[in-house]
Amino acid sequence: MTLDELIIQCKKHDSKAQGELYNRYNSILFAICLRYSPNFVEAEDNLQDAFLTIFKKIEQYNGKGSFEGWIKRVTVNTVLQKYRKQRTFEIVDEGQIEDEEDLIIEEEEIPLQFLLKIIQELPDRYRLVFSMYVMDGYQHKEIAEMLGISDGTSKSNLARARAILKNKIEAFNASRNT
């Protein structure tokens, strides 16, 4: 079944088509959920919530633009909505870090599982901004609008996230070299 046919069938609430759509995109969307979630179990819950939202809102997809891009945006928005509803995080303006040059990490081979783990360990406010900016390519203005914060707070939280990650990576590399 082509993607266009699959979308049409999903709009008709065809459960077989919905299953196929899930099978095609679950790994891509799960990777997004992992970046935005503090742990694996919550990422699984967020993935299910995202697919429920996708199936509920698929009528809104009008064929303009990439379908994959559309479902990725729906997924990010679903996860962010959950955090806003739970109020499990507070984004705090902690001032600007002036010199991002200090945050550069020397390129070394670092296991992907370790990187994912330390990203998930970031405080919610830092993890969300970091994932949105670094991994999903949102600009600070967009992040600020989506999270209800200022551009400066977004920049500050990104810089703090990078600093935390840099420290953890340096500690990891030091432990490997001893």
C-alpha positions as CSV (number, residue, x, y, z in Angstrom):
1,M,0.0,0.0,0.0
2,T,1.4,3.4,-0.9
3,L,1.7,6.1,1.7
4,D,-1.1,8.1,0.2
5,E,-3.4,5.1,0.2
6,L,-2.4,4.4,3.8
7,I,-3.2,7.9,4.9
8,I,-6.7,7.7,3.1
9,Q,-7.4,4.5,4.9
10,C,-6.3,5.9,8.3
11,K,-8.6,8.8,7.7
12,K,-11.4,6.2,7.4
13,H,-10.3,4.8,10.8
14,D,-9.2,1.5,9.2
15,S,-7.5,-0.4,12.0
16,K,-5.3,-2.4,9.6
17,A,-4.0,0.7,8.0
18,Q,-3.4,2.3,11.4
19,G,-1.4,-0.8,12.3
20,E,0.7,-0.5,9.2
21,L,1.3,3.2,9.7
22,Y,2.4,2.4,13.3
23,N,4.8,-0.3,12.0
24,R,6.3,2.1,9.4
25,Y,6.9,5.0,11.8
26,N,7.1,3.7,15.3
27,S,10.9,3.5,15.4
28,I,11.4,7.0,14.1
29,L,8.9,8.5,16.5
30,F,10.2,6.4,19.4
31,A,13.6,8.0,18.9
32,I,12.0,11.4,19.2
33,C,10.1,10.3,22.4
34,L,13.3,9.0,23.9
35,R,15.0,12.3,23.4
36,Y,12.2,14.2,25.1
37,S,11.4,11.7,27.9
38,P,13.4,11.1,31.1
39,N,13.3,7.3,30.7
40,F,12.4,4.4,28.4
41,V,9.0,3.6,30.0
42,E,7.8,7.2,29.7
43,A,9.1,7.3,26.1
44,E,6.9,4.3,25.4
45,D,3.9,6.0,27.0
46,N,4.6,9.2,25.0
47,L,4.9,7.1,21.8
48,Q,1.4,5.6,22.4
49,D,0.0,9.1,23.2
50,A,1.6,10.4,20.0
51,F,0.0,7.7,17.8
52,L,-3.4,8.3,19.4
53,T,-3.1,12.0,18.6
54,I,-1.9,11.2,15.0
55,F,-4.9,9.0,14.4
56,K,-7.2,11.5,15.9
57,K,-5.8,14.4,13.9
58,I,-4.9,12.7,10.7
59,E,-7.9,14.4,9.0
60,Q,-5.9,17.7,9.4
61,Y,-3.1,16.4,7.2
62,N,-3.8,17.9,3.8
63,G,-1.0,16.4,1.8
64,K,1.0,19.6,1.7
65,G,4.5,19.0,3.0
66,S,6.1,15.8,4.2
67,F,3.8,13.4,6.1
68,E,6.8,12.3,8.1
69,G,7.5,15.9,9.1
70,W,3.9,16.3,10.1
71,I,3.8,13.2,12.3
72,K,7.2,14.3,13.9
73,R,5.7,17.7,14.7
74,V,2.6,16.0,16.2
75,T,4.8,13.8,18.3
76,V,6.9,16.6,19.7
77,N,3.8,18.7,20.4
78,T,2.0,15.7,22.1
79,V,5.0,15.2,24.4
80,L,5.4,18.9,25.2
81,Q,1.6,19.1,25.9
82,K,1.9,16.3,28.4
83,Y,4.7,18.1,30.3
84,R,2.8,21.3,30.2
85,K,-0.3,19.6,31.6
86,Q,1.7,17.8,34.3
87,R,3.6,20.9,35.2
88,T,6.5,18.5,36.0
89,F,9.0,21.1,34.9
90,E,9.6,24.8,35.4
91,I,11.8,26.7,33.0
92,V,13.8,29.2,34.9
93,D,15.7,32.1,33.5
94,E,19.2,31.6,34.9
95,G,20.9,34.3,32.9
96,Q,23.0,33.9,29.8
97,I,26.2,32.0,29.6
98,E,28.4,34.3,27.6
99,D,31.0,32.1,26.1
100,E,29.7,29.0,24.3
101,E,33.2,28.3,23.1
102,D,33.8,26.8,26.5
103,L,31.1,24.3,25.8
104,I,32.8,22.6,22.8
105,I,33.4,18.9,23.4
106,E,36.4,17.4,21.8
107,E,35.4,14.8,19.2
108,E,35.9,11.3,20.5
109,E,34.0,8.1,20.1
110,I,31.2,8.1,22.7
111,P,28.7,5.2,22.8
112,L,25.2,6.3,21.6
113,Q,23.6,4.6,24.6
114,F,25.7,6.7,26.9
115,L,24.7,9.9,25.1
116,L,21.1,9.0,25.2
117,K,21.3,8.2,28.9
118,I,22.9,11.5,29.8
119,I,20.5,13.4,27.7
120,Q,17.6,11.7,29.5
121,E,19.2,12.5,32.9
122,L,19.1,16.3,32.2
123,P,16.5,18.2,34.1
124,D,13.3,18.5,32.2
125,R,13.7,22.1,31.3
126,Y,17.2,21.5,29.8
127,R,16.3,18.2,28.1
128,L,13.4,19.7,26.3
129,V,15.2,22.8,25.1
130,F,18.3,20.8,24.1
131,S,16.3,18.2,22.2
132,M,14.2,20.9,20.4
133,Y,17.2,23.0,19.4
134,V,20.0,20.4,18.8
135,M,18.1,17.4,17.6
136,D,15.0,18.8,16.0
137,G,16.3,22.0,14.6
138,Y,13.9,24.5,16.2
139,Q,15.1,28.0,16.7
140,H,15.1,29.7,20.1
141,K,12.2,31.9,19.0
142,E,10.1,28.8,18.2
143,I,11.2,27.1,21.4
144,A,10.3,30.1,23.4
145,E,6.8,30.3,21.8
146,M,6.1,26.5,22.3
147,L,7.3,26.5,25.9
148,G,6.0,29.9,26.9
149,I,9.5,31.3,27.8
150,S,11.7,34.1,26.5
151,D,14.4,33.6,23.8
152,G,17.0,34.4,26.4
153,T,15.7,31.6,28.7
154,S,15.8,29.2,25.9
155,K,19.4,30.1,25.1
156,S,20.4,29.9,28.7
157,N,18.8,26.5,29.2
158,L,20.5,25.2,26.1
159,A,23.9,26.5,27.3
160,R,23.3,24.9,30.8
161,A,22.3,21.6,29.1
162,R,25.5,21.6,27.0
163,A,27.6,22.4,30.1
164,I,26.1,19.5,32.0
165,L,26.6,17.1,29.1
166,K,30.1,18.3,28.6
167,N,31.0,17.6,32.2
168,K,29.5,14.1,32.0
169,I,31.3,13.3,28.8
170,E,34.6,14.6,30.2
171,A,34.1,12.4,33.3
172,F,33.2,9.4,31.1
173,N,36.3,9.9,29.0
174,A,38.5,10.4,32.1
175,S,37.2,7.1,33.5
176,R,38.0,5.3,30.2
177,N,41.5,6.7,30.1
178,T,42.5,5.6,33.6
